[in-house]
Amino acid sequence: MTGTQEQTITCHFCFQQFDVDIEIGEDFTGHNTEVYDCVVCCNPLKLSYDVYDGEISFFTISDGNE
C-alpha cells in the first residue's frame, strides 16, 4: 500500500508554483530522487527527499538538467 503527499514547489526556471503528488510506499524509509517537468514551462526539476516513518522529512528542489 502506498500513500500520496502533495508538495507545492516553485520552478527554478519560470518561478511559477504548482503542486506535485509524491507517492510513498508504506514500508519505504530512506532517500529518493525524482524528476518532474514544470507544468508551466516544461523544464525538468529534480526533487530530492527523505522519507521517515511514512512522512517526508527533508525536501529539496534543484535543476533537473544536472
C-alpha positions in Angstrom: 0.0 0.0 0.0 1.2 3.5 -0.8 0.3 7.0 0.4 0.4 10.2 -1.5 1.7 13.5 -0.2 1.1 16.8 -2.0 4.0 19.2 -2.1 3.9 22.8 -3.6 7.1 23.5 -5.5 8.4 26.6 -7.3 10.0 26.2 -10.7 13.7 27.2 -10.9 13.2 28.4 -14.5 9.8 30.3 -14.6 9.3 30.7 -10.9 5.7 29.5 -11.0 4.3 27.4 -8.2 2.4 24.2 -8.7 1.6 21.0 -6.8 3.1 17.6 -7.3 1.9 14.3 -5.7 4.6 12.2 -4.3 3.8 8.5 -3.7 5.4 7.0 -0.6 5.4 3.3 0.0 4.2 2.1 3.3 7.4 0.3 4.2 9.8 2.8 2.4 12.3 4.7 4.6 15.3 6.5 3.0 16.2 8.9 0.2 14.6 9.2 -3.2 15.1 11.4 -6.2 12.6 12.1 -9.0 12.5 14.4 -12.0 9.3 16.3 -12.7 8.6 18.6 -15.6 7.2 22.0 -14.8 3.5 22.2 -15.7 4.0 25.8 -17.0 7.4 25.9 -18.9 8.1 22.1 -19.2 11.7 22.4 -17.9 12.9 19.5 -15.7 13.1 19.8 -11.9 14.9 17.4 -9.7 13.1 16.6 -6.4 15.2 15.0 -3.7 13.6 13.9 -0.4 14.0 11.7 2.6 11.2 9.7 4.0 11.0 8.7 7.6 8.0 6.9 9.3 5.8 7.5 6.2 6.4 11.2 6.1 8.7 13.4 4.1 11.3 14.7 6.5 13.6 16.6 4.1 12.7 18.1 0.7 14.8 20.0 -1.9 14.3 21.1 -5.5 17.1 21.7 -8.0 17.7 22.0 -11.7 16.8 18.7 -13.4 19.4 19.3 -16.0 22.3 18.4 -13.6 
